Amino acid sequence: MKDLQILYAPRQRGHLKKPTWIIILISLVSLFLVCAYVYPPPSSSACYILSSHGCEALQSWLPPASARELTDAEIASQVVIRDILNMASNTSANPKVAFLFLTAGALPFEKLWEKFFKGHEGRFTVYVHASEDKPVHFSRYFIDREIRSDKVIWGRISMVDAERRLLANALKDPDNQQFVLLSDSCIPLRDFDYVYNYIMYTNTSFVDCFEDPGPHGSGRYSAHMLPEVEKKFFRKGAQWFTMKRKHALAIMADSLYYKKFRDYCRPGMNGRNCYSDEHYLPTFFHMIDPSGIANWSVTHVDWSEMKWHPKSYQAKDVSYELIRNLSVWLLFLIFTSMVCTMKL
């Protein structure tokens, strides 16, 4: 009997423990579901511990999380921007393209731009923001076209300020319907008619915008931008743009999101180097009108050197072959519909 009791006793204890573990397991699962409902994750972080199918099933089973209540400033901003975006476009009888040159001083390719503009008077306007030296102009299209400029420091909000200053001056002319931001190193690769027709009759703005999950993208985000700018909306892109009048007006109307980037996106903040000219406009348009931008720029740059700045073409690099290769590359992009059919 003692041997029988020794063999049987563990089975008796195991039989008594079984319902206890079931109760504990059910309690833990219930606690997890309650916590997931009361404290929903800010993004799809739950999918990191569940399979994609399990995550979708859990999200469909749980009641929907309530939307965040907007601040007064957000409501006011959204009302103004919504009305601007709903404005009719190209209302001018003589629509023009505004070419905005952001430069430190003189324009080395001014004579080339003169050839580009010649014969198309009345279809364009030129604005020059010179942040260091007053340019000495050779072309009549650039003489007396400087706006009130201010000092610009690379990587600082002053770069965005200069862009906004150019837009504000160009918007004073009601005939300006499209706005192209250029540097002193930009040159046209197509004739004026081609550029004008493509830009004027497009239904989108060409603002470079993409999500970079690495340290030079989302890694630059600061939680101080909350609640108005969430990390999931944070985007990156080259500063050179071509945009419609309504988008230029939206930038002028914005103070809420601009202040967030002015205060919390700058070099050396909390151990991060955040550059507003790379993040403000991509994030802003991704939030207010994601379907209204192409997510790429119309300016060709070569980042193959993997440096802070794109490759600079030296005199020895400029040849017929270079221009031909860019044109062939351009035709490829046209047929694949990947990017704009014009490069500046």
HELIX and SHEET records of a PDB file:
HELIX    1   1 LYS A    2  VAL A   38  1                                  37    
HELIX    2   2 SER A   45  TYR A   48  5                                   4    
HELIX    3   3 SER A   52  TRP A   61  1                                  10    
HELIX    4   4 ASP A   72  LEU A   85  1                                  14    
HELIX    5   5 GLU A  110  PHE A  117  1                                   8    
HELIX    6   6 SER A  158  LEU A  171  1                                  14    
HELIX    7   7 PHE A  192  MET A  200  1                                   9    
HELIX    8   8 SER A  218  ARG A  220  5                                   3    
HELIX    9   9 ALA A  223  MET A  225  5                                   3    
HELIX   10  10 LYS A  231  PHE A  233  5                                   3    
HELIX   11  11 ARG A  245  ALA A  253  1                                   9    
HELIX   12  12 LEU A  256  TYR A  264  1                                   9    
HELIX   13  13 SER A  276  ILE A  288  1                                  13    
HELIX   14  14 PRO A  290  GLY A  292  5                                   3    
HELIX   15  15 ALA A  315  ASP A  317  5                                   3    
HELIX   16  16 TYR A  320  THR A  336  1                                  17    
SHEET    1   A 4 PHE A 124  ALA A 130  0                                        
SHEET    2   A 4 LYS A  96  THR A 103  1                                        
SHEET    3   A 4 ASN A 176  SER A 183  1                                        
SHEET    4   A 4 THR A 242  LYS A 244 -1                                        
SHEET    1   B 2 SER A 205  ASP A 208  0                                        
SHEET    2   B 2 ILE A 293  ASN A 295  1                                        
SHEET    1   C 2 PRO A 267  MET A 269  0                                        
SHEET    2   C 2 ARG A 272  ASN A 273 -1                                        
END                                                                             
